[in-house]
Every structure is written in C-alpha cells, then in structure tokens.
Amino acid sequence: MEASIFTKIVNGEIPAYKIAEDDRYLAFLDVFPTTKGHTLVIPKQQIDYIFDLDDELYLGLMSFAKRVAAAVEKAVPCKRVGVAVVGLEVPHAHVHLIPLNGMQDMDFANKQKYTKEEFEEVLEKIKAQL
C-alpha cells in the first residue's frame, strides 16, 4: 500500500501544523479548512476506512479527538465543535473537528484560505489549551 499524505506527515516527510501527538494518534490543522481551527485527528497506523479500525484503536481515536476538540473549543470562538467523518478525500481514517457557528461551517466545498501566520496563531492558541 502506498503511503497516504497523512502517513507522510506522521513520518515527517511533509510538514504539518501539529497540535497534539502520542504514540498512536496525531492531530493537526487542516490546510484546506472550512473554518479557522479546522483540525484533523488520525491514527498513525494507515487504515483507509474508519470502521475497519479495531475497537481499541477506534475508541482511542475518539478519546484523543475529544481531548483535542475541548482545546479547539476554548481557543477558537465558536458555538461548538462539530465532528465529521467523510473518508473519501484521503485513504487514511481521519476525524474532522470543525469550529461551528452555523451549518455553513460544515460545507466542505467552502474552503477558506489562511496565511502561514494565521495558521501558526490558531495553532498556538489551541496548543495552549491542551
């Protein structure tokens, strides 16, 4: 199996705005976000479909995502953090954590553009809440 873009991020081959990491999971800012603070949470092990994860890895992923979502919610002005699992863009299981102020914030066709400085600013705000 060819390494996904997310596996290349895990392996350090591609840079990312990393929020949190442990031996099994990684959270980083989506560089094609729907809103500022849009975060991706992945298992480091490359498995394409989220429901192919074994129970332990799946539950661990959701627990890790919950901790990161709490930090995102404190760092980014929003009504709540939405969760989405689509699974079609990258063949590597991942959870989207999206700061929401309205339903339009979940529109994946509505990608926002931010500068490197804007990504770094929100990254530091989220990391400070962990």
C-alpha positions as CSV (number, residue, x, y, z in Angstrom):
1,M,0.0,0.0,0.0
2,E,1.3,3.4,-0.9
3,A,1.8,5.8,1.9
4,S,-1.0,8.3,2.3
5,I,-0.3,12.1,2.7
6,F,-1.2,11.6,6.4
7,T,1.3,8.8,6.7
8,K,3.9,11.1,5.1
9,I,3.0,13.7,7.8
10,V,3.4,11.1,10.6
11,N,6.8,10.1,9.1
12,G,7.9,13.8,8.9
13,E,8.2,13.7,5.1
14,I,5.6,16.5,4.8
15,P,5.3,19.4,7.3
16,A,2.1,20.0,9.3
17,Y,0.7,22.3,11.9
18,K,0.8,19.6,14.7
19,I,-1.5,20.2,17.6
20,A,-1.1,17.0,19.7
21,E,0.6,13.7,19.3
22,D,1.2,10.5,21.1
23,D,2.5,7.1,20.1
24,R,-0.8,6.1,18.3
25,Y,-2.6,9.4,17.3
26,L,-1.9,12.8,15.7
27,A,-3.9,15.9,15.5
28,F,-3.0,18.7,13.1
29,L,-4.7,21.7,11.4
30,D,-6.4,21.0,8.1
31,V,-4.6,23.2,5.5
32,F,-7.8,23.3,3.4
33,P,-10.2,24.3,6.3
34,T,-13.8,25.1,6.2
35,T,-13.3,27.4,9.3
36,K,-10.3,28.7,11.2
37,G,-9.2,25.9,13.7
38,H,-10.5,23.0,11.5
39,T,-8.4,20.1,12.8
40,L,-7.8,16.6,11.6
41,V,-7.3,13.7,14.0
42,I,-5.8,10.4,12.7
43,P,-4.5,7.1,13.9
44,K,-0.8,6.9,13.0
45,Q,-1.4,3.5,11.6
46,Q,-2.6,3.8,8.0
47,I,-6.0,2.2,7.7
48,D,-8.3,3.5,5.0
49,Y,-11.8,3.2,6.4
50,I,-12.6,4.3,10.0
51,F,-14.9,1.4,10.6
52,D,-12.0,-1.0,9.7
53,L,-10.2,0.2,12.9
54,D,-10.3,-2.4,15.6
55,D,-12.3,-1.3,18.7
56,E,-9.3,-0.3,20.8
57,L,-7.8,1.9,18.0
58,Y,-11.2,3.4,17.2
59,L,-12.2,4.2,20.8
60,G,-8.7,5.6,21.4
61,L,-9.0,7.8,18.3
62,M,-12.3,9.2,19.5
63,S,-11.0,9.8,23.0
64,F,-8.0,11.6,21.6
65,A,-10.3,13.6,19.3
66,K,-12.5,14.6,22.3
67,R,-9.5,16.0,24.2
68,V,-8.3,18.0,21.2
69,A,-11.9,19.2,20.5
70,A,-12.1,20.6,24.0
71,A,-8.9,22.6,23.3
72,V,-10.2,23.8,19.9
73,E,-13.5,25.0,21.5
74,K,-11.6,27.0,24.2
75,A,-9.2,28.5,21.6
76,V,-11.5,29.4,18.7
77,P,-14.7,31.4,19.1
78,C,-17.5,29.0,18.2
79,K,-20.8,27.7,19.4
80,R,-19.4,24.2,19.4
81,V,-17.0,21.9,17.6
82,G,-18.6,19.7,15.0
83,V,-17.4,16.2,14.1
84,A,-17.4,14.7,10.7
85,V,-16.0,11.5,9.2
86,V,-16.2,11.5,5.5
87,G,-13.3,9.3,4.4
88,L,-13.3,9.9,0.7
89,E,-10.5,12.5,0.4
90,V,-7.5,10.6,1.8
91,P,-7.3,6.8,2.1
92,H,-6.4,7.1,5.8
93,A,-9.0,7.1,8.6
94,H,-9.5,10.6,10.0
95,V,-11.9,12.7,12.0
96,H,-12.6,16.4,11.2
97,L,-13.1,18.7,14.2
98,I,-14.7,21.9,12.9
99,P,-15.4,25.0,15.0
100,L,-19.1,25.8,14.2
101,N,-21.1,29.0,14.3
102,G,-23.6,27.8,11.7
103,M,-24.4,24.9,9.4
104,Q,-22.5,26.5,6.6
105,D,-19.2,25.9,8.5
106,M,-19.6,22.2,7.7
107,D,-19.7,22.8,4.0
108,F,-16.6,21.0,2.7
109,A,-17.0,22.8,-0.7
110,N,-16.4,26.1,1.2
111,K,-12.7,26.0,1.8
112,Q,-11.1,29.0,3.5
113,K,-7.6,30.4,2.8
114,Y,-5.3,31.5,5.6
115,T,-1.8,32.7,5.8
116,K,1.0,30.8,7.4
117,E,0.9,33.4,10.2
118,E,-2.8,32.8,10.7
119,F,-2.3,29.0,10.9
120,E,0.5,29.5,13.4
121,E,-1.5,31.8,15.5
122,V,-4.5,29.5,15.8
123,L,-2.1,26.5,16.3
124,E,-0.5,28.2,19.3
125,K,-3.9,29.1,20.8
126,I,-5.2,25.5,20.6
127,K,-1.9,24.0,21.9
128,A,-2.1,26.4,24.9
129,Q,-5.5,24.9,25.8
130,L,-4.2,21.3,26.0
